[in-house]
Amino acid sequence: MRIHIATDHAGLELSHFLIRELTKQGHEVFDHGPKSYDPLDDYPSFCIRAGLAVVADQQAGVQALGIVLGGSGNGEQIAANKVNGVRAALAWNESTAKLAREHNDANVIALGARQHSMDEVLHLIGLFIAEPFSQDERHIRRIGKIATYENTGEILD
């Protein structure tokens, strides 16, 4: 699996840990920044670049997911979700990590580096990566409605 990762300064150490661990697991990991610690960095560009890379890979038929990290993960999720085709979900426990994939076919997971230990984050990401999309008709329909709005501005009832 190809994994695109981005963070802000609060998640930099966690990001480096995840890159090492996910690479050991056989994943191809791409780091979209930052490259060094800067307490005044602006995470949106890093997260948007990671989201763009996930969508580009998926459109090319490459299995890819994204990880965005921050102190809480909220801002990073918002930034990633501005990319057309990204469905970023904030995960804070096992259920939310799995349901993001199973029900929402999320392609980016957002996590708070100040909310969990490194091992907890690695565990949640592992659940996210392993969980398949259910292919349930109701979930396909709902994702389709979101995509229609995203692409056309039309709200389907």
N, C-alpha and C positions, 0 to 999 in steps of 0.2 A: 504494500500500500504506500502511495506517495502521501506525505503529510507536510502541509505548509503551516508554519508556526510564526506567530508575531506576539509581541508583548509591549508593555511599557516598562519604566524603570522598576516598578514594584515587583514585576514578574521575571526580571532578567535572570536572576540566579535559578529560579524554577525552570525557565526556558532552557537554559544550558543543561540542566539535569535531564529534562525531558528529551532533548535532542540526543544526548548520550544513550539514555535508556531505550528510546524508541528505535534508534539505529541498531543497538544490540539485538533488539527483537526482530530485525530484518526489514524495518521500514526505511524508505528513502525520505529523509527529512530535509526540508528547505527552510532556512532561517530568513525571515523577512524583516528582522530587526527588532530592536536596535542592536548595534554591534558592541556598544559600550555603555556603561552606566552614565546617565544624565538625569538628575532628578527633575529637570524641567523639560524633558522630552515630550513630544506630541505624538501619542499613540495612534491617532486616526490613520496617518499615512501608512504605518506598518501593517495595521489590521486590514486596511483596504487593499493593500498589495497582496496580502495573504489570501484574501477573499477572491480577488481577481485571478490569482494563480489556481485556486481550487476550481473555479468555474471554467477557466481555460482548459485545465486538465480533463475535467469531466466532459466538456464538449468535444474533446479530442479522443474520448474513449478510454482515458487513463483513470484507474481507480484512485481517487484522491479525496482527502478530508482536510479540514483545517482546525487549528487550535489557536485561540486568542486568549491572552492572559493579561490581567491587570490586578490592581489591589482588590477590587470587587469583581471584576469581569464585566460589569454593566456597560461602561463606556465602550469597551472593546467590542462587545456584542452589538451595540448600536452602530458603531462604525462599520463593522463587517456586514451588517444587514443592509447597508446602503448600496452594496454591490448587487447589481441585477443578477439573480440566480443563486445568491447565497441565502441559506436558511440557517442562521446562527442561533443556537439555543444556550442559555445560561444553565449550567448544571451545578447543583450543590449537594446532590446525594445520588445514590445508586439508581433510584427510580427515575429521576429527571435525566440522568445520563442515558439510560436505556430507552426511555420513552421518546426522547428527542429523535432518535433514529427510528424506532419502531413505528411511531405514529406520525412524525413530522418529516421523516426522511431528511433530517438536518444534515448539512454537509460541513458545518463548522460548530465546534464546541467552545464555549466561553467559560472560563473559570477564574475564581478569585484567588490570587496567590496569598493574600493575607487571611483567607478564610479556611484554608486547608493545609495539612502537611504535604510535603513533596510526595510521599508514598500514597496518600489519599488521592491526590491529583492524578498520579500515574494510574491508580486503580480505576478512577472514574473515566479516564481517557480510554483505558483498556476495554471497559464495558461499552463505551460509545463506539469504538472501532469494531468490536465484535458483534454488536447488535444489528441484525438485518432489518431493513424496512419491511413492514408486514405485507405490503401490496394489497391491503384491505381496500375495497372500493371506496368506502367513505373517506379514508385518508387520502387516497388519490384524488378524489373529487375536491376535497378541501384545499389540498396543495395546489391543484389546478386553478381554483378560484383566487388564491393568493397570487399565483403567477400571472393570471389574467389582469388583475389590478396592477401588478408591478409593471407589466408590459404595455398596457393600454389605458389605464386609469378607470376602466370600467369595473363597477361593483356588481358581481353576479349574486342573485338571491338563491 
